[in-house]
Amino acid sequence: MLRDWGSWDGDFRAMTAELRTRLLEMLGAGHEDFDCVPMQGSGTFAVEAMLGLLVPRNGKVLVLANGAYGLRAAETLRYLNREVVLLDKGDYMPPRGADFGRGPRHHPCLCRPL
């Protein structure tokens, strides 16, 4: 990086305003009814925000994990007091369709897979 950008910098604020406008315009007609708020932080921060928003407090989530990110998602859900069914395939084995199919049959109250 050749320049240190900060929220106090006029150029940075202008660039952020343009980004927000262009993202909203992608919605097409009716975009005036919405706003866009960029959030800085790690990917984990964004995943935590998404899980806290989209999984209801009484929700149950099947987490198909094959490494650290899936395990972290399960840990985040537990921290948020959401019920988790974890299918941990280790660090290298991807979950297969049959693995997913077993989840809802054994846990019919699952609200969504992750």
N, C-alpha and C positions, 0 to 999 in steps of 0.2 A: 504494500500500500504506500503510495506516495503522498497521500493526504489523510489527515485524521479528521473524520466527519463526526460531528456531534449535534445533538438536538438543538443546541443554541445557535448553530451556524445557519445563516440565511439561505445559502445555497442548498444545504441539506434539507431544510424545511421546504424549499421550493421543489426539490427533486421528489420528496415524499408526497407532497400535494399532487404532483403530476402522476405519480404512481397510483395513488388512491383514485384519482379521476379516471385514469385509463382502465384500471381494474373494474371499476363500477360500470364504465361504458360497455364492457364485455357482456354485461347482463342484458343489454338491449333496452327495449321499451320498458319503462317503469323503474329504471335504475335510480331515478331521483328519490325513490322511497327508501333507499338503503344507504348505508355508509360503509366505509372500509377502514379498519383500524389495524395497521401493521403492528405485530408484536415481535419484539426482539427476544431472543433467547435460544436455548438449545432445542434440538428436535424433541428431546424428552419433555421440555416445557410445553411444546405444542401438543404432544400426545396426551399429556396430563390434562390440559385444557379441554381437548376433544373428548376424552373419556368422561371427565366430570360433567360435561355439558350433555353429551348424547346418551349416556347410560343412566337410566332412571335410578333413584336411590334403592328401589326394590328390584333392580335388574340383575340378571345373571348372564355372564359372558363366557363363552367358550374361547379360550386363548390357545391358538395353535402356535406353539413356540418351537423354533429350531435354532435357538441361540439367545444371546444377551438381550436383544430388543424385545422379544416375546416375553422373556422372563421379567424384564423391567415393566412391561405393560401389565402383567399379572400382579406384580408388586404394587404398582400404582393403583390398580383397581382395589386391591385389599386396603391400601392406605385410605382410599376414598370410601371405604366401607361398602364396596360392591361385591356381590358374590361371584366367585371365579371358579370355572372348571378348566384346569390346565392340562393340555395335552403336550407334554414336553418330549420332543423328538431328539434331544441332544443338540450338539452344535452343528451337525452336518446333514442330518437326515431331514428332508423336507416332508411336511405333512402330506399325505395322499388323500384323495377323495374318500376312500374307505374310512380313513381315520376321522374325517369330518362327519361322515354318515353315522358313526357310532355315537358321537356326542349327543345330538338331539334325541336319539332313541333312549339313551340311558338317563338323560336329563331333559325331560320334555318342557321344562319351564325356561329354557334358555331364551334370552331375548335377542341375542345377536352374536355372531362369530367375530373374532378379531384375528 
